[in-house]
């Protein structure tokens, strides 16, 4: 009889271990699914952050380009005004010199 009790005990132990193994597999599958979902969430978040930063840097670059263009335009206008002022002075002097030569 002792052998029969040992067989029943071993069979019961085998069922317990099989049940624990099944529970462990389900737990592992659930944790794996959670990890995959978390990885996907992190990846989406990173992609959104990259897009946000790209848009932000693009706006900053465009603003800097506009600032540089405006500064170059102001400098060019200032230089053009200097040249015009200098040319007007020289033109007036040239006209006076020509008039002095032509008119008695």
Secondary structure as UniProt FT lines:
FT   HELIX           2..102
//
